[in-house]
């Protein structure tokens, strides 16, 4: 895999909270610290997916406004702004396997 921290799944949280005593609390706090560290690959992948949906909707709205003759520059630039974020997240996702191979 990519070697980044793994977040704790919600189904295990109740099991972790059921631990009693000092060991359980110490384990819970160390696990919580791992959970706080973001799994960037997963976050960026999800952002990229949602941005692609928003970009598709922005392009459809742009097409409708052009056909109706109500096009304005602000609406067109909104799609370009979303496209810029898609470019950044896409480049990260493209480079990620090569970086992981280089680290291993």
C-alpha positions in Angstrom: 0.0 0.0 0.0 1.0 3.6 0.3 2.4 3.4 3.9 0.3 6.3 5.2 -1.5 6.1 8.6 -4.7 4.1 8.6 -7.7 5.7 10.2 -9.8 3.8 12.7 -13.1 2.5 11.3 -16.3 3.5 13.1 -17.2 -0.1 13.9 -14.1 -0.4 16.1 -14.6 2.8 18.0 -17.2 1.3 20.3 -14.8 -1.6 21.0 -12.0 0.8 21.8 -14.1 2.8 24.1 -15.2 -0.3 26.0 -11.6 -0.9 27.2 -11.2 -0.1 30.9 -8.2 0.9 33.0 -5.0 2.7 32.2 -3.9 0.5 29.3 -7.2 0.9 27.5 -7.1 4.6 27.9 -3.5 4.8 26.8 -4.3 2.7 23.8 -7.4 4.8 23.0 -5.4 8.1 23.1 -2.6 6.7 20.9 -5.2 5.5 18.4 -7.0 8.8 18.5 -3.6 10.5 17.7 -3.3 8.2 14.7 -6.8 9.0 13.6 -6.1 12.8 13.8 -3.3 12.4 11.3 -5.2 12.7 8.0 -4.9 10.0 5.4 -4.2 12.5 2.7 -4.5 10.1 -0.2 -8.0 9.1 0.7 -9.0 12.7 1.4 -7.6 13.9 -1.9 -9.2 11.0 -3.8 -12.6 11.8 -2.4 -12.2 15.5 -3.1 -11.2 14.7 -6.7 -14.4 12.6 -7.1 -16.7 15.3 -5.7 -14.9 18.1 -7.6 -15.5 16.1 -10.8 -19.2 15.9 -10.1 -19.3 19.7 -9.3 -17.3 20.4 -12.5 -19.7 18.4 -14.6 -22.6 20.3 -13.2 -20.9 23.6 -13.8 -20.2 22.7 -17.5 -23.9 21.7 -17.9 -25.0 25.0 -16.4 -22.6 26.9 -18.6 -24.0 25.1 -21.7 -27.5 25.9 -20.7 -26.7 29.6 -20.1 -24.9 29.9 -23.4 -27.9 28.4 -25.3 -30.2 30.8 -23.5 -28.0 33.7 -24.2 -27.5 34.6 -20.5 -23.8 33.7 -20.2 -21.6 35.8 -18.0 -17.9 35.7 -17.2 -18.3 34.9 -13.5 -20.1 31.7 -14.3 -17.5 30.6 -16.9 -14.7 31.3 -14.5 -16.3 29.3 -11.8 -15.9 26.2 -14.0 -12.3 27.1 -14.6 -11.6 27.5 -10.9 -13.0 24.0 -10.2 -10.9 22.7 -13.1 -7.8 24.1 -11.5 -8.5 22.2 -8.3 -9.2 19.1 -10.4 -5.8 19.5 -12.1 -4.0 19.7 -8.7 -5.7 16.7 -7.2 -5.4 14.7 -10.4 -1.6 15.4 -10.6 -1.2 14.3 -7.0 -3.1 11.1 -7.7 -1.1 10.5 -10.9 2.3 10.9 -9.1 1.3 9.0 -5.9 2.1 5.5 -7.2 5.5 6.6 -8.5 6.3 8.2 -5.1 5.3 5.1 -3.2 7.4 2.9 -5.5 10.4 5.3 -4.9 9.9 5.1 -1.1 9.7 1.3 -1.0 
